[in-house]
Amino acid sequence: MSEDVSLVRISDHLQFSLNYFSQLFKQETGETFISYTTTQRFERSKELLRDNRLKISEIANQVGYTDGSASC
């Protein structure tokens, strides 16, 4: 998952307003877009952590966290 996956980018791509896309996403999935993407990133991170050849920074980058100073 790349950092490019964002609420703004997806709603722009679909030509939906931000609020409409947010409401529709929550209605269909039962969770907010931010919660969903965070869960997906953590699940993928857990898979990648099993490969002890990867550095934490590499894993973070692969799941879309490119700023090392950002809090998770």
mmCIF file as Biopython writes it, N, C-alpha, C and O atoms, coordinates in Angstrom:
data_model
#
loop_
_atom_site.group_PDB
_atom_site.id
_atom_site.type_symbol
_atom_site.label_atom_id
_atom_site.label_alt_id
_atom_site.label_comp_id
_atom_site.label_asym_id
_atom_site.label_entity_id
_atom_site.label_seq_id
_atom_site.pdbx_PDB_ins_code
_atom_site.Cartn_x
_atom_site.Cartn_y
_atom_site.Cartn_z
_atom_site.occupancy
_atom_site.B_iso_or_equiv
_atom_site.auth_seq_id
_atom_site.auth_asym_id
_atom_site.pdbx_PDB_model_num
ATOM 1   N N  . MET A ? 1  ? 0.862   -1.176  0.000   1.0 0.0 1  A 1 
ATOM 2   C CA . MET A ? 1  ? 0.000   0.000   0.000   1.0 0.0 1  A 1 
ATOM 3   C C  . MET A ? 1  ? 0.896   1.222   0.000   1.0 0.0 1  A 1 
ATOM 4   O O  . MET A ? 1  ? 1.808   1.337   0.818   1.0 0.0 1  A 1 
ATOM 5   N N  . SER A ? 2  ? 0.639   2.104   -0.893  1.0 0.0 2  A 1 
ATOM 6   C CA . SER A ? 2  ? 1.497   3.281   -0.976  1.0 0.0 2  A 1 
ATOM 7   C C  . SER A ? 2  ? 0.901   4.433   -0.186  1.0 0.0 2  A 1 
ATOM 8   O O  . SER A ? 2  ? -0.277  4.435   0.172   1.0 0.0 2  A 1 
ATOM 9   N N  . GLU A ? 3  ? 1.753   5.408   0.072   1.0 0.0 3  A 1 
ATOM 10  C CA . GLU A ? 3  ? 1.299   6.603   0.767   1.0 0.0 3  A 1 
ATOM 11  C C  . GLU A ? 3  ? 0.286   7.372   -0.080  1.0 0.0 3  A 1 
ATOM 12  O O  . GLU A ? 3  ? -0.474  8.185   0.445   1.0 0.0 3  A 1 
ATOM 13  N N  . ASP A ? 4  ? 0.274   7.114   -1.400  1.0 0.0 4  A 1 
ATOM 14  C CA . ASP A ? 4  ? -0.642  7.795   -2.308  1.0 0.0 4  A 1 
ATOM 15  C C  . ASP A ? 4  ? -2.097  7.406   -2.080  1.0 0.0 4  A 1 
ATOM 16  O O  . ASP A ? 4  ? -3.008  8.067   -2.579  1.0 0.0 4  A 1 
ATOM 17  N N  . VAL A ? 5  ? -2.309  6.341   -1.331  1.0 0.0 5  A 1 
ATOM 18  C CA . VAL A ? 5  ? -3.681  5.939   -1.034  1.0 0.0 5  A 1 
ATOM 19  C C  . VAL A ? 5  ? -4.180  6.895   0.036   1.0 0.0 5  A 1 
ATOM 20  O O  . VAL A ? 5  ? -3.847  6.761   1.213   1.0 0.0 5  A 1 
ATOM 21  N N  . SER A ? 6  ? -4.972  7.849   -0.384  1.0 0.0 6  A 1 
ATOM 22  C CA . SER A ? 6  ? -5.493  8.829   0.563   1.0 0.0 6  A 1 
ATOM 23  C C  . SER A ? 6  ? -6.953  9.117   0.230   1.0 0.0 6  A 1 
ATOM 24  O O  . SER A ? 6  ? -7.414  8.925   -0.895  1.0 0.0 6  A 1 
ATOM 25  N N  . LEU A ? 7  ? -7.634  9.570   1.220   1.0 0.0 7  A 1 
ATOM 26  C CA . LEU A ? 7  ? -9.037  9.919   1.081   1.0 0.0 7  A 1 
ATOM 27  C C  . LEU A ? 7  ? -9.234  10.960  -0.023  1.0 0.0 7  A 1 
ATOM 28  O O  . LEU A ? 7  ? -10.156 10.851  -0.831  1.0 0.0 7  A 1 
ATOM 29  N N  . VAL A ? 8  ? -8.376  11.949  -0.048  1.0 0.0 8  A 1 
ATOM 30  C CA . VAL A ? 8  ? -8.480  13.029  -1.037  1.0 0.0 8  A 1 
ATOM 31  C C  . VAL A ? 8  ? -8.232  12.492  -2.447  1.0 0.0 8  A 1 
ATOM 32  O O  . VAL A ? 8  ? -8.995  12.780  -3.368  1.0 0.0 8  A 1 
ATOM 33  N N  . ARG A ? 9  ? -7.175  11.719  -2.607  1.0 0.0 9  A 1 
ATOM 34  C CA . ARG A ? 9  ? -6.840  11.197  -3.943  1.0 0.0 9  A 1 
ATOM 35  C C  . ARG A ? 9  ? -7.936  10.290  -4.496  1.0 0.0 9  A 1 
ATOM 36  O O  . ARG A ? 9  ? -8.302  10.388  -5.668  1.0 0.0 9  A 1 
ATOM 37  N N  . ILE A ? 10 ? -8.447  9.421   -3.657  1.0 0.0 10 A 1 
ATOM 38  C CA . ILE A ? 10 ? -9.480  8.492   -4.130  1.0 0.0 10 A 1 
ATOM 39  C C  . ILE A ? 10 ? -10.778 9.224   -4.435  1.0 0.0 10 A 1 
ATOM 40  O O  . ILE A ? 10 ? -11.397 8.974   -5.468  1.0 0.0 10 A 1 
ATOM 41  N N  . SER A ? 11 ? -11.196 10.119  -3.558  1.0 0.0 11 A 1 
ATOM 42  C CA . SER A ? 11 ? -12.436 10.854  -3.830  1.0 0.0 11 A 1 
ATOM 43  C C  . SER A ? 11 ? -12.294 11.728  -5.074  1.0 0.0 11 A 1 
ATOM 44  O O  . SER A ? 11 ? -13.243 11.864  -5.845  1.0 0.0 11 A 1 
ATOM 45  N N  . ASP A ? 12 ? -11.111 12.323  -5.274  1.0 0.0 12 A 1 
ATOM 46  C CA . ASP A ? 12 ? -10.876 13.100  -6.497  1.0 0.0 12 A 1 
ATOM 47  C C  . ASP A ? 12 ? -10.940 12.199  -7.727  1.0 0.0 12 A 1 
ATOM 48  O O  . ASP A ? 12 ? -11.560 12.547  -8.732  1.0 0.0 12 A 1 
ATOM 49  N N  . HIS A ? 13 ? -10.295 11.041  -7.638  1.0 0.0 13 A 1 
ATOM 50  C CA . HIS A ? 13 ? -10.284 10.111  -8.770  1.0 0.0 13 A 1 
ATOM 51  C C  . HIS A ? 13 ? -11.702 9.661   -9.138  1.0 0.0 13 A 1 
ATOM 52  O O  . HIS A ? 13 ? -12.037 9.541   -10.317 1.0 0.0 13 A 1 
ATOM 53  N N  . LEU A ? 14 ? -12.518 9.417   -8.134  1.0 0.0 14 A 1 
ATOM 54  C CA . LEU A ? 14 ? -13.899 8.980   -8.370  1.0 0.0 14 A 1 
ATOM 55  C C  . LEU A ? 14 ? -14.839 10.144  -8.681  1.0 0.0 14 A 1 
ATOM 56  O O  . LEU A ? 14 ? -15.996 9.947   -9.052  1.0 0.0 14 A 1 
ATOM 57  N N  . GLN A ? 15 ? -14.319 11.347  -8.524  1.0 0.0 15 A 1 
ATOM 58  C CA . GLN A ? 15 ? -15.091 12.576  -8.709  1.0 0.0 15 A 1 
ATOM 59  C C  . GLN A ? 15 ? -16.272 12.640  -7.735  1.0 0.0 15 A 1 
ATOM 60  O O  . GLN A ? 15 ? -17.380 13.040  -8.090  1.0 0.0 15 A 1 
ATOM 61  N N  . PHE A ? 16 ? -15.990 12.230  -6.491  1.0 0.0 16 A 1 
ATOM 62  C CA . PHE A ? 16 ? -16.952 12.338  -5.388  1.0 0.0 16 A 1 
ATOM 63  C C  . PHE A ? 16 ? -16.456 13.420  -4.454  1.0 0.0 16 A 1 
ATOM 64  O O  . PHE A ? 16 ? -15.255 13.673  -4.362  1.0 0.0 16 A 1 
ATOM 65  N N  . SER A ? 17 ? -17.381 14.056  -3.764  1.0 0.0 17 A 1 
ATOM 66  C CA . SER A ? 17 ? -16.938 14.975  -2.724  1.0 0.0 17 A 1 
ATOM 67  C C  . SER A ? 17 ? -16.307 14.149  -1.601  1.0 0.0 17 A 1 
ATOM 68  O O  . SER A ? 17 ? -16.612 12.968  -1.432  1.0 0.0 17 A 1 
ATOM 69  N N  . LEU A ? 18 ? -15.441 14.782  -0.856  1.0 0.0 18 A 1 
ATOM 70  C CA . LEU A ? 18 ? -14.771 14.115  0.252   1.0 0.0 18 A 1 
ATOM 71  C C  . LEU A ? 18 ? -15.782 13.553  1.252   1.0 0.0 18 A 1 
ATOM 72  O O  . LEU A ? 18 ? -15.667 12.410  1.695   1.0 0.0 18 A 1 
ATOM 73  N N  . ASN A ? 19 ? -16.767 14.371  1.596   1.0 0.0 19 A 1 
ATOM 74  C CA . ASN A ? 19 ? -17.782 13.934  2.564   1.0 0.0 19 A 1 
ATOM 75  C C  . ASN A ? 19 ? -18.613 12.775  2.033   1.0 0.0 19 A 1 
ATOM 76  O O  . ASN A ? 19 ? -18.898 11.827  2.765   1.0 0.0 19 A 1 
ATOM 77  N N  . TYR A ? 20 ? -19.000 12.843  0.770   1.0 0.0 20 A 1 
ATOM 78  C CA . TYR A ? 20 ? -19.806 11.768  0.196   1.0 0.0 20 A 1 
ATOM 79  C C  . TYR A ? 20 ? -19.028 10.458  0.178   1.0 0.0 20 A 1 
ATOM 80  O O  . TYR A ? 20 ? -19.553 9.415   0.568   1.0 0.0 20 A 1 
ATOM 81  N N  . PHE A ? 21 ? -17.772 10.510  -0.277  1.0 0.0 21 A 1 
ATOM 82  C CA . PHE A ? 21 ? -16.968 9.295   -0.316  1.0 0.0 21 A 1 
ATOM 83  C C  . PHE A ? 21 ? -16.776 8.728   1.086   1.0 0.0 21 A 1 
ATOM 84  O O  . PHE A ? 21 ? -16.876 7.517   1.283   1.0 0.0 21 A 1 
ATOM 85  N N  . SER A ? 22 ? -16.503 9.589   2.058   1.0 0.0 22 A 1 
ATOM 86  C CA . SER A ? 22 ? -16.321 9.134   3.438   1.0 0.0 22 A 1 
ATOM 87  C C  . SER A ? 22 ? -17.570 8.430   3.958   1.0 0.0 22 A 1 
ATOM 88  O O  . SER A ? 22 ? -17.481 7.361   4.560   1.0 0.0 22 A 1 
ATOM 89  N N  . GLN A ? 23 ? -18.724 9.029   3.724   1.0 0.0 23 A 1 
ATOM 90  C CA . GLN A ? 23 ? -19.983 8.428   4.177   1.0 0.0 23 A 1 
ATOM 91  C C  . GLN A ? 23 ? -20.249 7.107   3.466   1.0 0.0 23 A 1 
ATOM 92  O O  . GLN A ? 23 ? -20.641 6.126   4.098   1.0 0.0 23 A 1 
ATOM 93  N N  . LEU A ? 24 ? -20.040 7.082   2.174   1.0 0.0 24 A 1 
ATOM 94  C CA . LEU A ? 24 ? -20.267 5.871   1.390   1.0 0.0 24 A 1 
ATOM 95  C C  . LEU A ? 24 ? -19.322 4.745   1.824   1.0 0.0 24 A 1 
ATOM 96  O O  . LEU A ? 24 ? -19.738 3.593   1.951   1.0 0.0 24 A 1 
ATOM 97  N N  . PHE A ? 25 ? -18.073 5.079   2.046   1.0 0.0 25 A 1 
ATOM 98  C CA . PHE A ? 25 ? -17.093 4.084   2.471   1.0 0.0 25 A 1 
ATOM 99  C C  . PHE A ? 25 ? -17.494 3.482   3.810   1.0 0.0 25 A 1 
ATOM 100 O O  . PHE A ? 25 ? -17.470 2.263   3.979   1.0 0.0 25 A 1 
ATOM 101 N N  . LYS A ? 26 ? -17.860 4.332   4.756   1.0 0.0 26 A 1 
ATOM 102 C CA . LYS A ? 26 ? -18.250 3.838   6.084   1.0 0.0 26 A 1 
ATOM 103 C C  . LYS A ? 26 ? -19.529 3.005   6.000   1.0 0.0 26 A 1 
ATOM 104 O O  . LYS A ? 26 ? -19.657 1.993   6.689   1.0 0.0 26 A 1 
ATOM 105 N N  . GLN A ? 27 ? -20.453 3.416   5.179   1.0 0.0 27 A 1 
ATOM 106 C CA . GLN A ? 27 ? -21.703 2.679   5.007   1.0 0.0 27 A 1 
ATOM 107 C C  . GLN A ? 27 ? -21.432 1.274   4.453   1.0 0.0 27 A 1 
ATOM 108 O O  . GLN A ? 27 ? -22.054 0.303   4.883   1.0 0.0 27 A 1 
ATOM 109 N N  . GLU A ? 28 ? -20.512 1.176   3.509   1.0 0.0 28 A 1 
ATOM 110 C CA . GLU A ? 28 ? -20.229 -0.103  2.854   1.0 0.0 28 A 1 
ATOM 111 C C  . GLU A ? 28 ? -19.320 -1.016  3.670   1.0 0.0 28 A 1 
ATOM 112 O O  . GLU A ? 28 ? -19.467 -2.238  3.625   1.0 0.0 28 A 1 
ATOM 113 N N  . THR A ? 29 ? -18.376 -0.430  4.419   1.0 0.0 29 A 1 
ATOM 114 C CA . THR A ? 29 ? -17.390 -1.246  5.128   1.0 0.0 29 A 1 
ATOM 115 C C  . THR A ? 29 ? -17.622 -1.324  6.633   1.0 0.0 29 A 1 
ATOM 116 O O  . THR A ? 29 ? -17.127 -2.235  7.298   1.0 0.0 29 A 1 
ATOM 117 N N  . GLY A ? 30 ? -18.370 -0.373  7.161   1.0 0.0 30 A 1 
ATOM 118 C CA . GLY A ? 30 ? -18.594 -0.338  8.603   1.0 0.0 30 A 1 
ATOM 119 C C  . GLY A ? 30 ? -17.493 0.354   9.382   1.0 0.0 30 A 1 
ATOM 120 O O  . GLY A ? 30 ? -17.536 0.400   10.611  1.0 0.0 30 A 1 
ATOM 121 N N  . GLU A ? 31 ? -16.506 0.893   8.678   1.0 0.0 31 A 1 
ATOM 122 C CA . GLU A ? 31 ? -15.432 1.624   9.349   1.0 0.0 31 A 1 
ATOM 123 C C  . GLU A ? 31 ? -14.999 2.810   8.506   1.0 0.0 31 A 1 
ATOM 124 O O  . GLU A ? 31 ? -15.285 2.880   7.310   1.0 0.0 31 A 1 
ATOM 125 N N  . THR A ? 32 ? -14.310 3.733   9.141   1.0 0.0 32 A 1 
ATOM 126 C CA . THR A ? 32 ? -13.847 4.906   8.403   1.0 0.0 32 A 1 
ATOM 127 C C  . THR A ? 32 ? -12.709 4.522   7.462   1.0 0.0 32 A 1 
ATOM 128 O O  . THR A ? 32 ? -12.056 3.496   7.648   1.0 0.0 32 A 1 
ATOM 129 N N  . PHE A ? 33 ? -12.485 5.345   6.467   1.0 0.0 33 A 1 
ATOM 130 C CA . PHE A ? 33 ? -11.416 5.108   5.511   1.0 0.0 33 A 1 
ATOM 131 C C  . PHE A ? 33 ? -10.064 5.070   6.218   1.0 0.0 33 A 1 
ATOM 132 O O  . PHE A ? 33 ? -9.238  4.204   5.931   1.0 0.0 33 A 1 
ATOM 133 N N  . ILE A ? 34 ? -9.837  5.996   7.132   1.0 0.0 34 A 1 
ATOM 134 C CA . ILE A ? 34 ? -8.568  6.066   7.859   1.0 0.0 34 A 1 
ATOM 135 C C  . ILE A ? 34 ? -8.359  4.796   8.691   1.0 0.0 34 A 1 
ATOM 136 O O  . ILE A ? 34 ? -7.269  4.224   8.696   1.0 0.0 34 A 1 
ATOM 137 N N  . SER A ? 35 ? -9.393  4.368   9.380   1.0 0.0 35 A 1 
ATOM 138 C CA . SER A ? 35 ? -9.309  3.149   10.187  1.0 0.0 35 A 1 
ATOM 139 C C  . SER A ? 35 ? -9.010  1.945   9.304   1.0 0.0 35 A 1 
ATOM 140 O O  . SER A ? 35 ? -8.178  1.107   9.650   1.0 0.0 35 A 1 
ATOM 141 N N  . TYR A ? 36 ? -9.680  1.859   8.180   1.0 0.0 36 A 1 
ATOM 142 C CA . TYR A ? 36 ? -9.486  0.745   7.258   1.0 0.0 36 A 1 
ATOM 143 C C  . TYR A ? 36 ? -8.054  0.700   6.730   1.0 0.0 36 A 1 
ATOM 144 O O  . TYR A ? 36 ? -7.415  -0.351  6.761   1.0 0.0 36 A 1 
ATOM 145 N N  . THR A ? 37 ? -7.547  1.836   6.245   1.0 0.0 37 A 1 
ATOM 146 C CA . THR A ? 37 ? -6.200  1.844   5.681   1.0 0.0 37 A 1 
ATOM 147 C C  . THR A ? 37 ? -5.149  1.577   6.761   1.0 0.0 37 A 1 
ATOM 148 O O  . THR A ? 37 ? -4.149  0.908   6.498   1.0 0.0 37 A 1 
ATOM 149 N N  . THR A ? 38 ? -5.364  2.086   7.950   1.0 0.0 38 A 1 
ATOM 150 C CA . THR A ? 38 ? -4.426  1.829   9.046   1.0 0.0 38 A 1 
ATOM 151 C C  . THR A ? 38 ? -4.389  0.345   9.379   1.0 0.0 38 A 1 
ATOM 152 O O  . THR A ? 38 ? -3.313  -0.226  9.561   1.0 0.0 38 A 1 
ATOM 153 N N  . THR A ? 39 ? -5.550  -0.275  9.459   1.0 0.0 39 A 1 
ATOM 154 C CA . THR A ? 39 ? -5.619  -1.711  9.735   1.0 0.0 39 A 1 
ATOM 155 C C  . THR A ? 39 ? -4.916  -2.506  8.643   1.0 0.0 39 A 1 
ATOM 156 O O  . THR A ? 39 ? -4.170  -3.439  8.940   1.0 0.0 39 A 1 
ATOM 157 N N  . GLN A ? 40 ? -5.144  -2.149  7.389   1.0 0.0 40 A 1 
ATOM 158 C CA . GLN A ? 40 ? -4.501  -2.852  6.281   1.0 0.0 40 A 1 
ATOM 159 C C  . GLN A ? 40 ? -2.982  -2.708  6.343   1.0 0.0 40 A 1 
ATOM 160 O O  . GLN A ? 40 ? -2.253  -3.669  6.099   1.0 0.0 40 A 1 
ATOM 161 N N  . ARG A ? 41 ? -2.510  -1.510  6.670   1.0 0.0 41 A 1 
ATOM 162 C CA . ARG A ? 41 ? -1.064  -1.288  6.775   1.0 0.0 41 A 1 
ATOM 163 C C  . ARG A ? 41 ? -0.464  -2.105  7.914   1.0 0.0 41 A 1 
ATOM 164 O O  . ARG A ? 41 ? 0.607   -2.690  7.757   1.0 0.0 41 A 1 
ATOM 165 N N  . PHE A ? 42 ? -1.139  -2.151  9.051   1.0 0.0 42 A 1 
ATOM 166 C CA . PHE A ? 42 ? -0.632  -2.923  10.186  1.0 0.0 42 A 1 
ATOM 167 C C  . PHE A ? 42 ? -0.622  -4.413  9.883   1.0 0.0 42 A 1 
ATOM 168 O O  . PHE A ? 42 ? 0.332   -5.109  10.231  1.0 0.0 42 A 1 
ATOM 169 N N  . GLU A ? 43 ? -1.660  -4.905  9.247   1.0 0.0 43 A 1 
ATOM 170 C CA . GLU A ? 43 ? -1.705  -6.327  8.902   1.0 0.0 43 A 1 
ATOM 171 C C  . GLU A ? 43 ? -0.574  -6.696  7.941   1.0 0.0 43 A 1 
ATOM 172 O O  . GLU A ? 43 ? 0.073   -7.731  8.104   1.0 0.0 43 A 1 
ATOM 173 N N  . ARG A ? 44 ? -0.341  -5.855  6.952   1.0 0.0 44 A 1 
ATOM 174 C CA . ARG A ? 44 ? 0.752   -6.113  6.018   1.0 0.0 44 A 1 
ATOM 175 C C  . ARG A ? 44 ? 2.099   -6.007  6.731   1.0 0.0 44 A 1 
ATOM 176 O O  . ARG A ? 44 ? 3.011   -6.786  6.455   1.0 0.0 44 A 1 
ATOM 177 N N  . SER A ? 45 ? 2.224   -5.055  7.637   1.0 0.0 45 A 1 
ATOM 178 C CA . SER A ? 45 ? 3.458   -4.910  8.414   1.0 0.0 45 A 1 
ATOM 179 C C  . SER A ? 45 ? 3.753   -6.164  9.218   1.0 0.0 45 A 1 
ATOM 180 O O  . SER A ? 45 ? 4.900   -6.607  9.280   1.0 0.0 45 A 1 
ATOM 181 N N  . LYS A ? 46 ? 2.733   -6.735  9.831   1.0 0.0 46 A 1 
ATOM 182 C CA . LYS A ? 46 ? 2.922   -7.959  10.612  1.0 0.0 46 A 1 
ATOM 183 C C  . LYS A ? 46 ? 3.447   -9.094  9.734   1.0 0.0 46 A 1 
ATOM 184 O O  . LYS A ? 46 ? 4.314   -9.864  10.149  1.0 0.0 46 A 1 
ATOM 185 N N  . GLU A ? 47 ? 2.914   -9.186  8.521   1.0 0.0 47 A 1 
ATOM 186 C CA . GLU A ? 47 ? 3.400   -10.206 7.586   1.0 0.0 47 A 1 
ATOM 187 C C  . GLU A ? 47 ? 4.869   -9.968  7.242   1.0 0.0 47 A 1 
ATOM 188 O O  . GLU A ? 47 ? 5.673   -10.900 7.237   1.0 0.0 47 A 1 
ATOM 189 N N  . LEU A ? 48 ? 5.208   -8.721  6.959   1.0 0.0 48 A 1 
ATOM 190 C CA . LEU A ? 48 ? 6.577   -8.393  6.551   1.0 0.0 48 A 1 
ATOM 191 C C  . LEU A ? 48 ? 7.569   -8.541  7.708   1.0 0.0 48 A 1 
ATOM 192 O O  . LEU A ? 48 ? 8.742   -8.834  7.476   1.0 0.0 48 A 1 
ATOM 193 N N  . LEU A ? 49 ? 7.122   -8.344  8.932   1.0 0.0 49 A 1 
ATOM 194 C CA . LEU A ? 49 ? 8.006   -8.477  10.089  1.0 0.0 49 A 1 
ATOM 195 C C  . LEU A ? 49 ? 8.478   -9.915  10.289  1.0 0.0 49 A 1 
ATOM 196 O O  . LEU A ? 49 ? 9.495   -10.152 10.942  1.0 0.0 49 A 1 
ATOM 197 N N  . ARG A ? 50 ? 7.755   -10.855 9.740   1.0 0.0 50 A 1 
ATOM 198 C CA . ARG A ? 50 ? 8.161   -12.259 9.845   1.0 0.0 50 A 1 
ATOM 199 C C  . ARG A ? 50 ? 9.436   -12.532 9.047   1.0 0.0 50 A 1 
ATOM 200 O O  . ARG A ? 50 ? 10.148  -13.501 9.310   1.0 0.0 50 A 1 
ATOM 201 N N  . ASP A ? 51 ? 9.713   -11.673 8.076   1.0 0.0 51 A 1 
ATOM 202 C CA . ASP A ? 51 ? 10.931  -11.789 7.283   1.0 0.0 51 A 1 
ATOM 203 C C  . ASP A ? 51 ? 11.996  -10.940 7.966   1.0 0.0 51 A 1 
ATOM 204 O O  . ASP A ? 51 ? 12.048  -9.725  7.773   1.0 0.0 51 A 1 
ATOM 205 N N  . ASN A ? 52 ? 12.844  -11.584 8.765   1.0 0.0 52 A 1 
ATOM 206 C CA . ASN A ? 52 ? 13.793  -10.815 9.568   1.0 0.0 52 A 1 
ATOM 207 C C  . ASN A ? 52 ? 14.949  -10.237 8.758   1.0 0.0 52 A 1 
ATOM 208 O O  . ASN A ? 52 ? 15.885  -9.680  9.332   1.0 0.0 52 A 1 
ATOM 209 N N  . ARG A ? 53 ? 14.899  -10.360 7.446   1.0 0.0 53 A 1 
ATOM 210 C CA . ARG A ? 53 ? 15.916  -9.727  6.600   1.0 0.0 53 A 1 
ATOM 211 C C  . ARG A ? 53 ? 15.577  -8.266  6.322   1.0 0.0 53 A 1 
ATOM 212 O O  . ARG A ? 53 ? 16.444  -7.504  5.893   1.0 0.0 53 A 1 
ATOM 213 N N  . LEU A ? 54 ? 14.340  -7.871  6.558   1.0 0.0 54 A 1 
ATOM 214 C CA . LEU A ? 54 ? 13.912  -6.505  6.257   1.0 0.0 54 A 1 
ATOM 215 C C  . LEU A ? 54 ? 14.115  -5.592  7.461   1.0 0.0 54 A 1 
ATOM 216 O O  . LEU A ? 54 ? 13.878  -5.983  8.604   1.0 0.0 54 A 1 
ATOM 217 N N  . LYS A ? 55 ? 14.550  -4.386  7.187   1.0 0.0 55 A 1 
ATOM 218 C CA . LYS A ? 55 ? 14.662  -3.368  8.232   1.0 0.0 55 A 1 
ATOM 219 C C  . LYS A ? 55 ? 13.280  -2.779  8.485   1.0 0.0 55 A 1 
ATOM 220 O O  . LYS A ? 55 ? 12.412  -2.799  7.612   1.0 0.0 55 A 1 
ATOM 221 N N  . ILE A ? 56 ? 13.092  -2.263  9.673   1.0 0.0 56 A 1 
ATOM 222 C CA . ILE A ? 56 ? 11.816  -1.632  10.037  1.0 0.0 56 A 1 
ATOM 223 C C  . ILE A ? 56 ? 11.506  -0.490  9.068   1.0 0.0 56 A 1 
ATOM 224 O O  . ILE A ? 56 ? 10.357  -0.318  8.659   1.0 0.0 56 A 1 
ATOM 225 N N  . SER A ? 57 ? 12.509  0.277   8.707   1.0 0.0 57 A 1 
ATOM 226 C CA . SER A ? 57 ? 12.275  1.402   7.786   1.0 0.0 57 A 1 
ATOM 227 C C  . SER A ? 57 ? 11.823  0.904   6.412   1.0 0.0 57 A 1 
ATOM 228 O O  . SER A ? 57 ? 11.018  1.559   5.750   1.0 0.0 57 A 1 
ATOM 229 N N  . GLU A ? 58 ? 12.335  -0.246  5.983   1.0 0.0 58 A 1 
ATOM 230 C CA . GLU A ? 58 ? 11.914  -0.817  4.700   1.0 0.0 58 A 1 
ATOM 231 C C  . GLU A ? 58 ? 10.457  -1.275  4.762   1.0 0.0 58 A 1 
ATOM 232 O O  . GLU A ? 58 ? 9.686   -1.073  3.824   1.0 0.0 58 A 1 
ATOM 233 N N  . ILE A ? 59 ? 10.105  -1.881  5.864   1.0 0.0 59 A 1 
ATOM 234 C CA . ILE A ? 59 ? 8.723   -2.327  6.045   1.0 0.0 59 A 1 
ATOM 235 C C  . ILE A ? 59 ? 7.789   -1.125  6.076   1.0 0.0 59 A 1 
ATOM 236 O O  . ILE A ? 59 ? 6.749   -1.114  5.418   1.0 0.0 59 A 1 
ATOM 237 N N  . ALA A ? 60 ? 8.171   -0.117  6.845   1.0 0.0 60 A 1 
ATOM 238 C CA . ALA A ? 60 ? 7.352   1.092   6.926   1.0 0.0 60 A 1 
ATOM 239 C C  . ALA A ? 60 ? 7.150   1.707   5.548   1.0 0.0 60 A 1 
ATOM 240 O O  . ALA A ? 60 ? 6.045   2.126   5.205   1.0 0.0 60 A 1 
ATOM 241 N N  . ASN A ? 61 ? 8.204   1.758   4.772   1.0 0.0 61 A 1 
ATOM 242 C CA . ASN A ? 61 ? 8.125   2.320   3.427   1.0 0.0 61 A 1 
ATOM 243 C C  . ASN A ? 61 ? 7.198   1.486   2.546   1.0 0.0 61 A 1 
ATOM 244 O O  . ASN A ? 61 ? 6.409   2.041   1.781   1.0 0.0 61 A 1 
ATOM 245 N N  . GLN A ? 62 ? 7.286   0.164   2.647   1.0 0.0 62 A 1 
ATOM 246 C CA . GLN A ? 62 ? 6.464   -0.719  1.821   1.0 0.0 62 A 1 
ATOM 247 C C  . GLN A ? 62 ? 4.982   -0.590  2.125   1.0 0.0 62 A 1 
ATOM 248 O O  . GLN A ? 62 ? 4.153   -0.810  1.243   1.0 0.0 62 A 1 
ATOM 249 N N  . VAL A ? 63 ? 4.636   -0.242  3.347   1.0 0.0 63 A 1 
ATOM 250 C CA . VAL A ? 63 ? 3.208   -0.146  3.698   1.0 0.0 63 A 1 
ATOM 251 C C  . VAL A ? 63 ? 2.692   1.290   3.662   1.0 0.0 63 A 1 
ATOM 252 O O  . VAL A ? 63 ? 1.545   1.553   4.022   1.0 0.0 63 A 1 
ATOM 253 N N  . GLY A ? 64 ? 3.558   2.229   3.221   1.0 0.0 64 A 1 
ATOM 254 C CA . GLY A ? 64 ? 3.059   3.575   2.996   1.0 0.0 64 A 1 
ATOM 255 C C  . GLY A ? 64 ? 3.449   4.612   4.015   1.0 0.0 64 A 1 
ATOM 256 O O  . GLY A ? 64 ? 2.983   5.749   3.947   1.0 0.0 64 A 1 
ATOM 257 N N  . TYR A ? 65 ? 4.305   4.246   4.971   1.0 0.0 65 A 1 
ATOM 258 C CA . TYR A ? 65 ? 4.792   5.230   5.935   1.0 0.0 65 A 1 
ATOM 259 C C  . TYR A ? 65 ? 6.203   5.605   5.535   1.0 0.0 65 A 1 
ATOM 260 O O  . TYR A ? 65 ? 7.156   4.893   5.854   1.0 0.0 65 A 1 
ATOM 261 N N  . THR A ? 66 ? 6.340   6.725   4.834   1.0 0.0 66 A 1 
ATOM 262 C CA . THR A ? 66 ? 7.649   7.101   4.318   1.0 0.0 66 A 1 
ATOM 263 C C  . THR A ? 66 ? 8.347   8.133   5.197   1.0 0.0 66 A 1 
ATOM 264 O O  . THR A ? 66 ? 9.554   8.331   5.059   1.0 0.0 66 A 1 
ATOM 265 N N  . ASP A ? 67 ? 7.642   8.779   6.075   1.0 0.0 67 A 1 
ATOM 266 C CA . ASP A ? 67 ? 8.227   9.788   6.959   1.0 0.0 67 A 1 
ATOM 267 C C  . ASP A ? 67 ? 8.556   9.134   8.287   1.0 0.0 67 A 1 
ATOM 268 O O  . ASP A ? 67 ? 7.659   8.804   9.063   1.0 0.0 67 A 1 
ATOM 269 N N  . GLY A ? 68 ? 9.835   8.947   8.549   1.0 0.0 68 A 1 
ATOM 270 C CA . GLY A ? 68 ? 10.265  8.291   9.775   1.0 0.0 68 A 1 
ATOM 271 C C  . GLY A ? 68 ? 9.894   9.032   11.050  1.0 0.0 68 A 1 
ATOM 272 O O  . GLY A ? 68 ? 9.879   8.434   12.126  1.0 0.0 68 A 1 
ATOM 273 N N  . SER A ? 69 ? 9.597   10.310  10.950  1.0 0.0 69 A 1 
ATOM 274 C CA . SER A ? 69 ? 9.235   11.080  12.140  1.0 0.0 69 A 1 
ATOM 275 C C  . SER A ? 69 ? 7.730   11.058  12.409  1.0 0.0 69 A 1 
ATOM 276 O O  . SER A ? 69 ? 7.280   11.551  13.442  1.0 0.0 69 A 1 
ATOM 277 N N  . ALA A ? 70 ? 6.958   10.493  11.494  1.0 0.0 70 A 1 
ATOM 278 C CA . ALA A ? 70 ? 5.496   10.452  11.671  1.0 0.0 70 A 1 
ATOM 279 C C  . ALA A ? 70 ? 5.162   9.455   12.773  1.0 0.0 70 A 1 
ATOM 280 O O  . ALA A ? 70 ? 5.779   8.395   12.881  1.0 0.0 70 A 1 
ATOM 281 N N  . SER A ? 71 ? 4.190   9.809   13.576  1.0 0.0 71 A 1 
ATOM 282 C CA . SER A ? 71 ? 3.763   8.885   14.638  1.0 0.0 71 A 1 
ATOM 283 C C  . SER A ? 71 ? 2.752   7.908   14.089  1.0 0.0 71 A 1 
ATOM 284 O O  . SER A ? 71 ? 1.939   8.255   13.232  1.0 0.0 71 A 1 
ATOM 285 N N  . CYS A ? 72 ? 2.802   6.703   14.576  1.0 0.0 72 A 1 
ATOM 286 C CA . CYS A ? 72 ? 1.884   5.657   14.114  1.0 0.0 72 A 1 
ATOM 287 C C  . CYS A ? 72 ? 0.937   5.300   15.217  1.0 0.0 72 A 1 
ATOM 288 O O  . CYS A ? 72 ? 0.077   4.437   15.037  1.0 0.0 72 A 1 
#
